[in-house]
Amino acid sequence: MALDTAKPGLRVLVTGATSGLGREMAIQMARRGARVALTGRRADKLRDAAQAVRAKDAEALELLGGVDDPETVKRHYAEIKDAWGGLDWAILNAGISEACYARAFKAEVVRKTFSTNVLGAAYWLEAVIPDMLAAKSGRIAGIASLAGYRGLPGHGAYSASKAALIALLESVRVDLRGTGVSVTTVCPGFVKSELTARNRYPMPFLMETQDAVRVVLSGIERKKRVVSFPWPMAFFMRRVVAHAPDALYERLAARSGPMKKADA
Ligand SMILES: NC(=O)c1ccc[n+]([C@@H]2O[C@H](COP(=O)([O-])OP(=O)(O)OC[C@H]3O[C@@H](n4cnc5c(N)ncnc54)[C@H](OP(=O)(O)O)[C@@H]3O)[C@@H](O)[C@H]2O)c1
């Protein structure tokens, strides 16, 4: 089967492309012949990531600014439409993670996290769905997390935002069934990036960024509903932990002290 990525000039958006998974997704898509629109708030890192895309002989659009501002997202999509007429793939990757330990609870952390991780994806969904529907084709992927399957200790804001994103993407996938527009929910375990470099607790099955991105892009290509990895962690979180009785989960999670103490 011919894959879309074999089509030269495929128009791909990657939000949060200035570091980590997003930067690597932009580069790997460029290597496959795609044109890539990159977003992010750090101008120097955005320029650097765009240069890395151009170094693969691919076209790059630099879109400076945050996904948490609806006007910025509208402006960015308008720039993409001016340049390319629309998008074939939208990879909604931008995300933040901040400790949110209950003993020092800050609603502001929840607000900030949801603004980027959930609303940031929602603004882009609003922008791209109508044109993809009109074209009867398109791929949307949201980078959620295995942390969205249960409320992890010390990470309430992050877990809740990823749970919200998982549910949001599932609803959108159901609504768009049969339209030609696919929706993929991506749930990684631990992957090397700026986000995980800050963690001071053990990260089982920590993956190299390049390897993780290969798994993600292959899942989007194959229009998978959910891409979760690495498999031992995905199996444990989605099939065991997600279904564990509440009292048992609570007892075990409370014991996984390193995660909450390190960030408290
Ligand atoms: N690494 C993991 O183990 C892991 C596991 C599960 C899920 N994830 C998810 O994967 C995604 C990428 O994370 P990462 O690990 O690659 O971390 P990262 O290296 O910190 O990258 C996060 C990216 O998001 C961007 N970003 C943050 N806030 C933004 C905003 N308001 N507007 C636009 N861009 C914003 C950052 O760019 P600027 O700061 O330049 O804006 C950066 O490019 C996130 O959604 C994360 O939750 C990661």
The ligand as a MOL file (V3000), in Angstrom:
LIG
                    3D

  0  0  0     0  0            999 V3000
M  V30 BEGIN CTAB
M  V30 COUNTS 48 52 0 0 0
M  V30 BEGIN ATOM
M  V30 1 N 8.6210 12.9190 26.6840 0
M  V30 2 C 7.7380 12.0740 27.2050 0
M  V30 3 O 8.1090 11.1360 27.9340 0
M  V30 4 C 6.2880 12.2290 26.9140 0
M  V30 5 C 5.4260 11.2020 27.3210 0
M  V30 6 C 4.0790 11.3080 27.0390 0
M  V30 7 C 3.6010 12.4000 26.3610 0
M  V30 8 N 4.4480 13.3980 25.9900 0 CHG=1
M  V30 9 C 3.8910 14.5560 25.2770 0
M  V30 10 O 4.6360 14.7840 24.1000 0
M  V30 11 C 4.5230 16.1530 23.7520 0
M  V30 12 C 5.9070 16.7160 23.4580 0
M  V30 13 O 6.6470 16.7400 24.6710 0
M  V30 14 P 8.2240 16.5200 24.7610 0
M  V30 15 O 8.4360 15.3960 25.6750 0
M  V30 16 O 8.8130 16.4750 23.4240 0 CHG=-1
M  V30 17 O 8.6390 17.8230 25.5680 0
M  V30 18 P 9.4610 19.1380 25.1940 0
M  V30 19 O 10.7920 18.7920 24.6380 0
M  V30 20 O 9.3770 19.9750 26.4060 0
M  V30 21 O 8.6180 19.7810 24.0060 0
M  V30 22 C 7.4020 20.4390 24.2340 0
M  V30 23 C 7.1300 21.3090 23.0410 0
M  V30 24 O 5.8740 21.9600 23.2340 0
M  V30 25 C 6.0490 23.3260 22.9960 0
M  V30 26 N 5.0970 24.1210 23.7730 0
M  V30 27 C 4.9110 24.1460 25.1050 0
M  V30 28 N 3.9490 25.0280 25.4190 0
M  V30 29 C 3.5380 25.5690 24.2450 0
M  V30 30 C 2.5850 26.5360 23.8910 0
M  V30 31 N 1.8320 27.1580 24.8040 0
M  V30 32 N 2.4270 26.8330 22.5890 0
M  V30 33 C 3.1680 26.2290 21.6330 0
M  V30 34 N 4.0870 25.3070 21.9030 0
M  V30 35 C 4.2700 24.9860 23.1980 0
M  V30 36 C 7.4800 23.6370 23.3520 0
M  V30 37 O 7.9090 24.7680 22.6030 0
M  V30 38 P 8.1030 26.2640 23.1640 0
M  V30 39 O 8.5120 26.1630 24.5920 0
M  V30 40 O 9.1430 26.8190 22.2550 0
M  V30 41 O 6.7710 26.9080 22.9620 0
M  V30 42 C 8.1610 22.3920 22.8360 0
M  V30 43 O 8.4330 22.5170 21.4580 0
M  V30 44 C 3.8090 16.8360 24.9120 0
M  V30 45 O 2.4410 16.9780 24.6110 0
M  V30 46 C 3.9900 15.8560 26.0460 0
M  V30 47 O 2.9880 15.9710 27.0310 0
M  V30 48 C 5.7790 13.3410 26.2380 0
M  V30 END ATOM
M  V30 BEGIN BOND
M  V30 1 1 1 2
M  V30 2 2 2 3
M  V30 3 1 2 4
M  V30 4 1 4 5
M  V30 5 2 4 48
M  V30 6 2 5 6
M  V30 7 1 6 7
M  V30 8 2 7 8
M  V30 9 1 8 9
M  V30 10 1 8 48
M  V30 11 1 9 10
M  V30 12 1 9 46
M  V30 13 1 10 11
M  V30 14 1 11 12
M  V30 15 1 11 44
M  V30 16 1 12 13
M  V30 17 1 13 14
M  V30 18 2 14 15
M  V30 19 1 14 16
M  V30 20 1 14 17
M  V30 21 1 17 18
M  V30 22 2 18 19
M  V30 23 1 18 20
M  V30 24 1 18 21
M  V30 25 1 21 22
M  V30 26 1 22 23
M  V30 27 1 23 24
M  V30 28 1 23 42
M  V30 29 1 24 25
M  V30 30 1 25 26
M  V30 31 1 25 36
M  V30 32 1 26 27
M  V30 33 1 26 35
M  V30 34 2 27 28
M  V30 35 1 28 29
M  V30 36 1 29 30
M  V30 37 2 29 35
M  V30 38 1 30 31
M  V30 39 2 30 32
M  V30 40 1 32 33
M  V30 41 2 33 34
M  V30 42 1 34 35
M  V30 43 1 36 37
M  V30 44 1 36 42
M  V30 45 1 37 38
M  V30 46 2 38 39
M  V30 47 1 38 40
M  V30 48 1 38 41
M  V30 49 1 42 43
M  V30 50 1 44 45
M  V30 51 1 44 46
M  V30 52 1 46 47
M  V30 END BOND
M  V30 END CTAB
M  END
